[in-house]
Amino acid sequence: MQLYSTSNKDLRVSFRQAVFNSLPADKGLYMPVTIPVLDTYFIQHLQQYTLQEIAFKIASALIGDDVPEDDLRKIVNGAIDFEAPVRPLDSGTAVLELFHGPSLAFKDFGARFMSRIMAFLSQDDDRVLDVLVATSGDTGGAVALGFLGVPGTRVTILYPKGKVSPVQEMQLTTNGHNIRAVEVDGTFDDCQALVKEAFNDQELKSIFRLTSANSINIARLIPQTFYYFYAYAQLQAQGIREVVFSVPSGNFGNIGAGLLAYKMGLPVKQFIAATNVNDTVPRFLQSGRYEPRPSVQTLANAMDVGNPSNWVRIMDLFDGNEEILKQVVSSYTVTDAETREAIRTLSDQYDYTACPHTAIAWLATANYRKQNPGEYAAVFLATAHPCKFPEVFPRDIAARIVTPQQVSLLEGREKQVTALGTDFESFKSYLLRNR
Ligand SMILES: *Cc1c(COP(=O)(O)O)cnc(C)c1O
C-alpha cells in the first residue's frame, strides 16, 4: 500500500511510514493511492464468511503487499477476537453492536489492530516501542487494552484527574504489565500538550522510540471497515439488500471507514452522520461552507468535536465533489434533550439500553425514515456499552444495565497510577526515571 497526503497528492510514503508517522508533516492525512475494489462474487456471498475471514480478506486487499499472508492472518485473528452482532430492534431497524471488545467501545477494533501491526513492523528493532497517549476517556481504554501484553511495546496513558468515568478509570489504571497510567492535575488539553511536547523533545527522542496511538492513524481506520462488511453479511443472510448505516460521529473516523468500505464495493444505500450539537458537518452539508467551531460539552462526550479531524479524508474519498458526497451522506443533529428522550423511548418501547452516542444514531434513523419511507434496513451503530456512561441515565434505566464481564473482572483490582502536575519537566523526569 502506498499513501499520499491529503495536502499533497504527489507525496508517496509506505504503509510502515504512514503507521509510525501517524500524520504527514504537511498536516494533511494519509490516504491510500489506490483503493482496491473487492470482487463482486465475494460481496454477493459475504454471508458465507465469519467476521475474521471478512477482516482478513479486506486487510489483505489493502495491505497484503506489506504484511505476509500468514502474519496478517495472525494479526487479524488476534485483534478481532470478539463479535459484532446485528440485532433487530423493529421490522425495519437493527443495531450493530460494536461494544463487545475488551474496552466496551468500537475503538477496540482500531486499537487492537494497530497495536499488532505496530508490533509486527517493529520486529527487527530491539528497542521497545513507547506509545504515548492522552485521553479524555474512551480512547485510552481501547489503546491500553489493545496493547496489553503485545510484545515489544509499552504504553503510557495520560488522563485528566477526576474527569473520566469510574469504568474508564479502572480500564486505564489496573492493567500493570506493559501499560502505565499517569493522572494529570489538569484538563485533557493539558494531557495532550504534554504528549506533544514529549514528541518534540530531542533528549527523549534520542533515548526512546516514541510513537502516538493517534486516532487518525491509517492502521486504526482500516479495521473499522471490517464491521460494515460483516453487518452487511448478517443482513444478506436475512435476504435484505438495501442498507442504510447511521453512525454516531465526532471525529468522523468511524463513518470515514464506512465510506472507505463503500468505495471498496460495499453496496450501501445511504450513510447518516448523526451528531450532537457539535454540528460542523451537518452545517456544511446544508450550506456548503465548512466552518469549524469550538466544541460544546454534551451528554455524548466522545462526540464533542468542533473540527472533525477525519473530515478531510471523507472529502478526499469523493475528490472534493460535494454533490456526489451529499447523495451518499445525510446528516442529523441531536440535542441533549432529544438524546435523553431517545434513551427513554429505546428503553420503554424497545427494551434496549443505549449509551448516549448510540441513542443519537438511533434517533437519526427514525428521522431519516420519516423523510425517506421504503423497504430498507436502517442499521444504527452502537459505539459503546451503556455502563461506561452511568451518570447519563435515570435511575430506573441505569438499574437495567447488565454489567458485562469485562467490568466485573476489573472489580477489586488494584489501581496503579502516578499523579503529576501539568509541567513538562516532571513528566519528562518521570519518563527518564522509569525507563
Ligand atoms: C470515539 C467515539 C465516537 C465517535 O467516533 P468518531 O470516529 O470520532 O466519529 C462515538 N461514540 C463513542 C462511544 C466513541 O467512543
The ligand as an SDF file (V2000), in Angstrom:
LIG
                    3D

 15 15  0  0  0  0  0  0  0  0999 V2000
  -14.9870    7.8790   19.6490 C   0  0  0  0  0  0  0  0  0  0  0  0
  -16.4420    7.6340   19.8100 C   0  0  0  0  0  0  0  0  0  0  0  0
  -17.3970    8.1200   18.8770 C   0  0  0  0  0  0  0  0  0  0  0  0
  -17.0180    8.9920   17.7060 C   0  0  0  0  0  0  0  0  0  0  0  0
  -16.3340    8.2880   16.7180 O   0  0  0  0  0  0  0  0  0  0  0  0
  -15.5400    9.0680   15.5720 P   0  0  0  0  0  0  0  0  0  0  0  0
  -14.8080    8.0430   14.8190 O   0  0  0  0  0  0  0  0  0  0  0  0
  -14.6310   10.0340   16.2870 O   0  0  0  0  0  0  0  0  0  0  0  0
  -16.5590    9.8070   14.7590 O   0  0  0  0  0  0  0  0  0  0  0  0
  -18.7290    7.7810   19.0570 C   0  0  0  0  0  0  0  0  0  0  0  0
  -19.1250    7.0450   20.1140 N   0  0  0  0  0  0  0  0  0  0  0  0
  -18.2620    6.5850   21.0330 C   0  0  0  0  0  0  0  0  0  0  0  0
  -18.7780    5.8010   22.1790 C   0  0  0  0  0  0  0  0  0  0  0  0
  -16.8880    6.8600   20.9120 C   0  0  0  0  0  0  0  0  0  0  0  0
  -16.0340    6.3880   21.8470 O   0  0  0  0  0  0  0  0  0  0  0  0
  1  2  1  0
  2  3  1  0
  2 14  2  0
  3  4  1  0
  3 10  2  0
  4  5  1  0
  5  6  1  0
  6  7  2  0
  6  8  1  0
  6  9  1  0
 10 11  1  0
 11 12  2  0
 12 13  1  0
 12 14  1  0
 14 15  1  0
M  END
$$$$
